[in-house]
Amino acid sequence: MAQDLGEKIEGSKDELLAELNEFLRMPSISAREDGGAEFRGCAEWVRDKLREAGAEARIMETDGHPVVYAEAGEGERTLLSYGHYDVQPPEPLELWESDPFEPEVRDGELFARGVADDKGDVMARIQALKLYTEEHGPLPFKLKFLIEGEEEVGSPNLAAFARKNKELLSADACLWEGSMKDDAGRPMVFCGTKGMAYVELRARGASHDLHSMYGGIAPNPAWRLVQALRTIKDERGEVTLDGLDALADPPSDKDLEAIERIPFDAEAMKASWGVESFDRELSERDALREMLLRPTANIAGFHSGYGGPGSKTIVPGEAYVKMDFRLVSGQSPGPVLELIRSHLRKRGFEDVEVVDLHGVEAAKTPVDAPVVRTAVEAWRAVGNEEAVVYPTVGGSGPTSLIATELGIPTVMAGSVANIGSRIHSPNESARLADYYEAVRYFAAFFGRFAA
Amino acid sequence: MAQDLGEKIEGSKDELLAELNEFLRMPSISAREDGGAEFRGCAEWVRDKLREAGAEARIMETDGHPVVYAEAGEGERTLLSYGHYDVQPPEPLELWESDPFEPEVRDGELFARGVADDKGDVMARIQALKLYTEEHGPLPFKLKFLIEGEEEVGSPNLAAFARKNKELLSADACLWEGSMKDDAGRPMVFCGTKGMAYVELRARGASHDLHSMYGGIAPNPAWRLVQALRTIKDERGEVTLDGLDALADPPSDKDLEAIERIPFDAEAMKASWGVESFDRELSERDALREMLLRPTANIAGFHSGYGGPGSKTIVPGEAYVKMDFRLVSGQSPGPVLELIRSHLRKRGFEDVEVVDLHGVEAAKTPVDAPVVRTAVEAWRAVGNEEAVVYPTVGGSGPTSLIATELGIPTVMAGSVANIGSRIHSPNESARLADYYEAVRYFAAFFGRFAA
């Protein structure tokens, strides 16, 4: 059992921070088309840091920005560590209190684009490897780093990369990024993500907008989509898509128990949204279960006809609805897309086009998987509040490429970020104390993983 | 009985056209805020033309652009003639084949902004008065001209003007603008317009767009409006607004007979729209009855959330639906607005705001009113195809200010325009032959009105 690296980290704070700051100064904005040279430089810098930490590291090409891959340690077990070195664009710049690419500490918080998502996390893991190795020698298991450069633009090349490098990425477990601390400071450990089928429903009426004197006789595509949507939820707002529930894997008893233990402040959530009640007046516990265990049929956008000030009297020529169906384990986006199409077809909506915009598999690792236990025990080892285990989260992501497609138990743990870190927003930040703690946490995690 | 002025008009074509062209060269665009001086000049020009035709004419102020008012003739009966000297903006200019304010004749058609709506009509009436008076002396009835300058921006000051000048505008009948010839060249005579209640439905969810991981528990205002709308039409698309039908005046037997006589080319209409069937697969005759006799609940716009390319995963913070309810006689917009509000309230949609954007009364003159007979007989007198009498049209307009509020039987007749005149669009035009015929038509109408 590895010794806690607390003292060593305490004595290296300045160097650790200086190194992180160097990383944060590189504007590796994947959404910018001209980011090529900077990207390459940032990827090479990460590779070099991994080498300094004792790993065998290299750049691997994709059809987009390159992946940094590395291996360290040796042993029977293998841990895959996923992170990303790209960041969101910093705009709107005028809302930043300091330069997004010139890290600044204010009141114990470090402000910079990427500090919470995901450079702090990536750096903390590399530094944990380095300090661990200095203190204890090589890791007693094989640690593989997969650090991509396109997470903030939807990981368009990660699926192809993962399929092509199945062997290289094989592991007993995966430590994913994206965890954080909740509003009471408790570390969150996530064991899954929802899947998603994102579709656009399109209806067409006349070839052009018509004078609304024809409103009683011309096909109205906005009404058409309202009529189609009314078959997808009933009057009470319950999802009524044919066959959707039947696909779902039922939650395990342990999932349900874990959910019961989640501290959930419904009043705070409603207050932050400025609403008085949840959809369908769901109770606090029902809302939590709904968010974690149930698929959704969300309207993300509905656009048709006139939207300017005042009145314009037209029958619109076309209408579009964007919908994301968040899916639970068992509900793959491909079959769900077919359900949507056959559901509408069966009810006479052959004219409503269902465009497949995006599909993501759900990811689900059992809450009692060894890697989840390791994640929780590592939190105890660094003396933090008891971690809260979430069987899944309401969001979706590329986690499924590893957890579902490659079948590797995956956990999101290790919280540089907190709920107020303003991820993707101006003034992104992380608490310095949380950063140093994360280095300790990852070292503790590594120390326990082989056990 | 007045003699047909055919020969006199035939000998004056050049002068008549030159005068019309002078009118068409004035860019009296009411939608332009800086149109003041040009407006005043145009109004004064119209006043002077009326004086040249023997009328007592004057400018009357409103809170917007001025009205031109005139009187001519003397007798027991009084006819009010309504038209407007303002025009729609010409944009997009690049689509015009000739300058919108430099009239040009091509293949027997005169191209200019306003020639079909409504300067050709206004000029033809003034010229008819002048030629009639030259030939027969003063009109044997009192003819009142009401020529406004804000019709193309929704006549915002006409109601106040009409209420203030009730006595001045009193008449036995009113000859409105807005008629045209149908696609087979038959003159159309309209005896009414639909009313309208134009509302915006507004729903709000969270104070800002939320991540759609909350799609199952956050109030979604787009879904909320879909749920509200599903109470306004049933699954078959029939309007189900509480109490709407009960307000409607039933159509008269004569209305129904007139509708049976209307030649209606449903296939041509569907082809021009690029659709294969009407809403609810209405038959040809049902579509015509629906358009002329039934109220509508049209969605003119629905906007909420993301509408750009690809996918964005949000729960929108707000949603808006614009609806125009076209109303038949008896369904006043005020009471209908109350129906909409109580309908939604009764079903638990107190949170959906119903904003009153616009209200117009229906106008209805009996198809057997004397002024309708005069309109039809005048078409026979000029030797044209038999006119087609429409008990009403699907559109709405300020006609109701005269027909409903002042109770003056009103007919829309005298067709400078035809169905291909591109009213409000680039390359607005009227056939020159139709223009000269309109002068003859109005002279024939005047000759018969006193009889």
Interface residues (C-beta under 8 A of the other chain):
Chain A: K194 M196 Y198 G205 A206 S207 H208 L210 H211 S212 M213 Y214 G215 G216 I217 A218 P219 N220 A222 W223 V226 Q227 L229 R230 K233 E235 G237 W273 G274 V275 S277 F278 D279 L282 A287 E290 M291 R294 P295 T296 A297 N298 I299 A300 G301 F302 H303 S304 G305 Y306 G307 G310 S311 K312 T313 I314 V315 P316 A319 Y320 K322 D324 R326 L357 H358 V393 G394 G395 S396
Chain B: K194 M196 Y198 G205 A206 S207 H208 L210 H211 S212 M213 Y214 G215 G216 I217 A218 P219 N220 A222 W223 V226 Q227 L229 R230 K233 E235 G237 W273 G274 V275 S277 F278 D279 L282 A287 E290 M291 R294 P295 T296 A297 N298 I299 A300 G301 F302 H303 S304 G305 Y306 G307 G310 S311 K312 T313 I314 V315 P316 A319 Y320 K322 D324 R326 L357 H358 V393 G394 G395 S396
